[in-house]
Amino acid sequence: KLLAVELYRKANKPTDAAKLLATIAEESGVQRADPLRAKKLLVLAALEVERYRKKALDMTMTRTNTASIAQATAATLDTLMTHDRASGTGGSGAKVLDSAWRGAAAYHYFLLAHRQLYAGLFEAAKLTAIRLAEYEDVLCKHDIYALIALAAYHTQDFYICSRAFVKLETLDDIPNVERERIQNLAFTIFLDNPPNDVHHLPSCYLACLDTGTPYSACTLTGQACLNQRTLKCPTCRHHAIETELQGSSTFCPLCHSKYPAHVISL
């Protein structure tokens, strides 16, 4: 399949390449074997989409170089919207043009939370893991809330831990034996550790955990971008907190594109 992707690229068919890359990434995600591979494939798919969009814009502007600005803008929007309607993939009709960067972000934060957890950065892992609640349609729900529960347990945040356990207990795609094990574990944990809210996280975290409400999260640390100054990647359009990037890298942590020199203050 990757050979077919290369053929599509050489044939200058970026959307076909993006669709196939997204399909391969979805297969990798379903197997739950290599999330890093899934992320890389989705980043490649998104970059192919960006390549198509740039090509479409350039072609439309060339054709309308003698027209008014309003006519050129209308022609460009019409070109992109027409292709968007024709770019459905899979049985669900999900559009690669809209979902590739979102899928890449899901796996990015999933991998980041695991790295933080194994490094003993439990508070950071908890905050990053909560961000994953938006991506129930991309990642395995069990993996999301098990990760949140584990990270919250290690930070002694039993309020968040209990809410993650509630999510786990109410999953409709787990066998009864597994559900009973989750309930028994929850009983063991919270018998001596009442789930009181003593950490008082900002409301964006709680809203995301409860209803999947998205918020802007730093691509380097996973924490919410609240009042901090951020850098927006011009390629994937995700944000990173500027003070966290200082002395770290001049490349976007998600898509690894280089930040333009005029927006970097390192």
Solvent accessible surface area in square Angstrom, and as a share of the most:
residue,aa,sasa,rsa
1,K,129,0.55
2,L,85,0.42
3,L,150,0.75
4,A,36,0.28
5,V,10,0.05
6,E,70,0.31
7,L,119,0.59
8,Y,77,0.29
9,R,100,0.36
10,K,155,0.66
11,A,58,0.45
12,N,73,0.37
13,K,100,0.42
14,P,6,0.04
15,T,18,0.11
16,D,49,0.26
17,A,0,0.00
18,A,1,0.00
19,K,57,0.24
20,L,34,0.17
21,L,4,0.02
22,A,19,0.15
23,T,55,0.32
24,I,10,0.05
25,A,2,0.01
26,E,118,0.53
27,E,71,0.32
28,S,11,0.07
29,G,17,0.16
30,V,113,0.65
31,Q,130,0.58
32,R,141,0.52
33,A,81,0.63
34,D,61,0.32
35,P,36,0.23
36,L,83,0.41
37,R,98,0.36
38,A,0,0.00
39,K,15,0.06
40,K,114,0.48
41,L,9,0.04
42,L,18,0.09
43,V,15,0.09
44,L,89,0.44
45,A,0,0.00
46,A,1,0.01
47,L,65,0.32
48,E,9,0.04
49,V,5,0.03
50,E,40,0.18
51,R,84,0.31
52,Y,28,0.11
53,R,56,0.21
54,K,133,0.56
55,K,74,0.31
56,A,6,0.05
57,L,70,0.35
58,D,73,0.38
59,M,80,0.36
60,T,6,0.04
61,M,101,0.45
62,T,93,0.54
63,R,173,0.63
64,T,25,0.14
65,N,114,0.58
66,T,130,0.76
67,A,41,0.32
68,S,58,0.38
69,I,154,0.78
70,A,74,0.57
71,Q,110,0.49
72,A,5,0.04
73,T,70,0.40
74,A,60,0.46
75,A,34,0.26
76,T,11,0.07
77,L,100,0.50
78,D,87,0.45
79,T,45,0.26
80,L,32,0.16
81,M,111,0.50
82,T,68,0.39
83,H,48,0.21
84,D,32,0.17
85,R,158,0.58
86,A,73,0.56
87,S,2,0.01
88,G,39,0.38
89,T,27,0.16
90,G,68,0.66
91,G,92,0.88
92,S,103,0.67
93,G,40,0.39
94,A,52,0.40
95,K,66,0.28
96,V,6,0.04
97,L,12,0.06
98,D,96,0.50
99,S,43,0.28
100,A,4,0.03
101,W,28,0.10
102,R,74,0.27
103,G,5,0.05
104,A,0,0.00
105,A,0,0.00
106,A,0,0.00
107,Y,14,0.05
108,H,6,0.03
109,Y,3,0.01
110,F,24,0.10
111,L,30,0.15
112,L,13,0.06
113,A,0,0.00
114,H,55,0.25
115,R,134,0.49
116,Q,13,0.06
117,L,19,0.09
118,Y,187,0.71
119,A,70,0.54
120,G,38,0.36
121,L,101,0.50
122,F,68,0.28
123,E,75,0.34
124,A,31,0.24
125,A,0,0.00
126,K,0,0.00
127,L,26,0.13
128,T,0,0.00
129,A,0,0.00
130,I,0,0.00
131,R,18,0.06
132,L,0,0.00
133,A,3,0.03
134,E,33,0.15
135,Y,6,0.02
136,E,60,0.27
137,D,110,0.57
138,V,46,0.26
139,L,15,0.08
140,C,42,0.25
141,K,77,0.33
142,H,51,0.23
143,D,34,0.17
144,I,0,0.00
145,Y,3,0.01
146,A,35,0.27
147,L,9,0.05
148,I,0,0.00
149,A,6,0.05
150,L,83,0.41
151,A,0,0.00
152,A,0,0.00
153,Y,86,0.33
154,H,77,0.35
155,T,22,0.13
156,Q,102,0.45
157,D,1,0.01
158,F,24,0.10
159,Y,51,0.19
160,I,2,0.01
161,C,1,0.00
162,S,17,0.11
163,R,50,0.18
164,A,0,0.00
165,F,12,0.05
166,V,86,0.50
167,K,53,0.23
168,L,8,0.04
169,E,43,0.19
170,T,96,0.56
171,L,14,0.07
172,D,130,0.67
173,D,107,0.56
174,I,21,0.11
175,P,90,0.57
176,N,120,0.61
177,V,110,0.63
178,E,40,0.18
179,R,53,0.19
180,E,103,0.46
181,R,158,0.58
182,I,13,0.06
183,Q,81,0.36
184,N,85,0.44
185,L,95,0.47
186,A,10,0.08
187,F,138,0.57
188,T,93,0.54
189,I,22,0.11
190,F,38,0.16
191,L,119,0.59
192,D,113,0.59
193,N,44,0.23
194,P,78,0.49
195,P,59,0.37
196,N,89,0.46
197,D,50,0.26
198,V,101,0.58
199,H,66,0.30
200,H,135,0.60
201,L,26,0.13
202,P,55,0.35
203,S,89,0.57
204,C,30,0.18
205,Y,8,0.03
206,L,39,0.19
207,A,38,0.30
208,C,0,0.00
209,L,1,0.00
210,D,62,0.32
211,T,107,0.62
212,G,18,0.17
213,T,63,0.37
214,P,80,0.50
215,Y,28,0.11
216,S,53,0.34
217,A,5,0.04
218,C,0,0.00
219,T,1,0.00
220,L,55,0.27
221,T,26,0.15
222,G,0,0.00
223,Q,51,0.23
224,A,2,0.02
225,C,24,0.14
226,L,95,0.47
227,N,153,0.79
228,Q,71,0.31
229,R,173,0.63
230,T,39,0.23
231,L,11,0.06
232,K,108,0.46
233,C,0,0.00
234,P,76,0.48
235,T,31,0.18
236,C,3,0.02
237,R,104,0.38
238,H,43,0.19
239,H,54,0.24
240,A,0,0.00
241,I,2,0.01
242,E,8,0.04
243,T,95,0.55
244,E,69,0.31
245,L,1,0.00
246,Q,96,0.43
247,G,81,0.78
248,S,64,0.41
249,S,43,0.27
250,T,38,0.22
251,F,94,0.39
252,C,1,0.00
253,P,22,0.14
254,L,0,0.00
255,C,10,0.06
256,H,122,0.54
257,S,26,0.17
258,K,122,0.52
259,Y,2,0.01
260,P,42,0.26
261,A,92,0.72
262,H,159,0.71
263,V,48,0.28
264,I,37,0.19
265,S,57,0.37
266,L,100,0.50
